[in-house]
Amino acid sequence: MSDPTPEPTTNTPPVVPKPRGQKPTPEEIEERRKLKKLQVLPEGISRKEWKRQQKRERWEESKEKYQEINREKKRLARQRKRIRLQEDEELRLAKRKPTKKIETDVKVIIDCDFDELMLDKEIVSLSNQLKHCYSIMRRATFNLPVTVTSFNKRLKDRFEESLSDYHLWVGNMEFTDKSLTEVGDINQMVYLTADTEEEITKLEPNHTYIIGGIVDKNRHKHLCYKKAKELGIKVARLPIGKYIEVNGRHVLVTSHVYELLCKLYETGGDWEQAFNKVLPPRKIRHKDDTPTVESESKEPESEEEPESDKEEA
Ligand SMILES: C[S@@+](CC[C@H](N)C(=O)[O-])C[C@H]1O[C@@H](n2cnc3c(N)ncnc32)[C@H](O)[C@@H]1O
């Protein structure tokens, strides 16, 4: 197919468009005037139509560049918006945090050594949960420091891309690529897992409680239990059935477990109150509740995910 645009009949050099907003100099105006005089219109076409065609050609040539600039502008605008929102959130949290925290003799490790076992969207969910843990920690009256171990691979990439201000997070939340055995004495550790009959009654002084940093929708049963056993770390489950009845499995998401430990301090060691404060109402089954067919006959496929930890669109 031949080019529909007629070639100019003179060898006039192409007019280089000026960047927007810059006025041409008098010399350039004069130069353009001369060039215009030299231009001979192709036959059978009006000047207006010819101009229109040239404009279209110029657009086709610069279109990609223009779109690229636009995309970059939009990306920067999104980045600015994200930073603004993060700053607002920081400010909000800073306003709400108690002025002085009460020290405890308990620490928490969130063991994130399960990167390969998660789908991309689960990595996103876990990163949101860690962010949620940070805001819980900031608001809590008691100081329960958190170390996020094996923080590397896709989880770290996700933070660098979307929560990059985590470097500026203040307080007692530390991120390390070291494994949990490298950051403390395993004899003073308790790995929390729903897959054991051992039940904790209270938090022991000078102990570190480990929470599995994984979102697996229940695919990897006994994962943390087996890991703890291999490492020779004590295991314990939360006393869920003892103080509260729940719909579905007794497996909580990572951030709920951390929040529960914080609340346990705030309630003076009252598990029932702590569970009631942390678990979403739909998860709690009240004594006079008739169990739903679903909770009687079928275990939900996944642990309940806190609303606040769900991926924003
Ligand atoms: C979503 S669960 C992970 C489930 C995973 N399949 C596993 O093997 O533990 C996240 C973590 O929360 C803690 N957790 C959840 N429910 C618990 C319970 N009932 N008792 C003790 N710890 C629990 C565990 O540390 C667990 O690794």
Ligand as a Chemical Component Dictionary entry (heavy atoms), coordinates in Angstrom:
data_LIG
# 
_chem_comp.id                   LIG 
_chem_comp.type                 NON-POLYMER 
_chem_comp.pdbx_formal_charge   0 
_chem_comp.three_letter_code    LIG 
# 
loop_
_chem_comp_atom.comp_id 
_chem_comp_atom.atom_id 
_chem_comp_atom.alt_atom_id 
_chem_comp_atom.type_symbol 
_chem_comp_atom.charge 
_chem_comp_atom.model_Cartn_x 
_chem_comp_atom.model_Cartn_y 
_chem_comp_atom.model_Cartn_z 
_chem_comp_atom.pdbx_ordinal 
LIG C1  C1  C 0  -1.498 -18.458 59.202 1  
LIG S1  S1  S 1  -0.668 -19.236 60.470 2  
LIG C2  C2  C 0  0.393  -20.311 59.574 3  
LIG C3  C3  C 0  -0.087 -21.674 59.441 4  
LIG C4  C4  C 0  0.995  -22.612 58.963 5  
LIG N1  N1  N 0  0.424  -23.599 58.119 6  
LIG C5  C5  C 0  1.759  -23.250 60.122 7  
LIG O1  O1  O 0  2.336  -24.314 59.870 8  
LIG O2  O2  O -1 1.819  -22.670 61.201 9  
LIG C6  C6  C 0  0.459  -18.011 61.042 10 
LIG C7  C7  C 0  1.116  -18.274 62.343 11 
LIG O3  O3  O 0  0.303  -17.824 63.416 12 
LIG C8  C8  C 0  0.545  -18.596 64.575 13 
LIG N2  N2  N 0  -0.728 -19.224 64.951 14 
LIG C9  C9  C 0  -1.900 -19.206 64.301 15 
LIG N3  N3  N 0  -2.860 -19.823 64.976 16 
LIG C10 C10 C 0  -2.295 -20.262 66.136 17 
LIG C11 C11 C 0  -2.776 -20.975 67.271 18 
LIG N4  N4  N 0  -4.030 -21.371 67.363 19 
LIG N5  N5  N 0  -1.895 -21.244 68.260 20 
LIG C12 C12 C 0  -0.605 -20.854 68.184 21 
LIG N6  N6  N 0  -0.114 -20.166 67.141 22 
LIG C13 C13 C 0  -0.929 -19.876 66.113 23 
LIG C14 C14 C 0  1.570  -19.625 64.188 24 
LIG O4  O4  O 0  2.831  -19.163 64.595 25 
LIG C15 C15 C 0  1.459  -19.674 62.680 26 
LIG O5  O5  O 0  2.647  -20.096 62.100 27 
# 
loop_
_chem_comp_bond.comp_id 
_chem_comp_bond.atom_id_1 
_chem_comp_bond.atom_id_2 
_chem_comp_bond.value_order 
_chem_comp_bond.pdbx_ordinal 
LIG C1  S1  SING 1  
LIG S1  C2  SING 2  
LIG S1  C6  SING 3  
LIG C2  C3  SING 4  
LIG C3  C4  SING 5  
LIG C4  N1  SING 6  
LIG C4  C5  SING 7  
LIG C5  O1  DOUB 8  
LIG C5  O2  SING 9  
LIG C6  C7  SING 10 
LIG C7  O3  SING 11 
LIG C7  C15 SING 12 
LIG O3  C8  SING 13 
LIG C8  N2  SING 14 
LIG C8  C14 SING 15 
LIG N2  C9  SING 16 
LIG N2  C13 SING 17 
LIG C9  N3  DOUB 18 
LIG N3  C10 SING 19 
LIG C10 C11 SING 20 
LIG C10 C13 DOUB 21 
LIG C11 N4  SING 22 
LIG C11 N5  DOUB 23 
LIG N5  C12 SING 24 
LIG C12 N6  DOUB 25 
LIG N6  C13 SING 26 
LIG C14 O4  SING 27 
LIG C14 C15 SING 28 
LIG C15 O5  SING 29 
# 
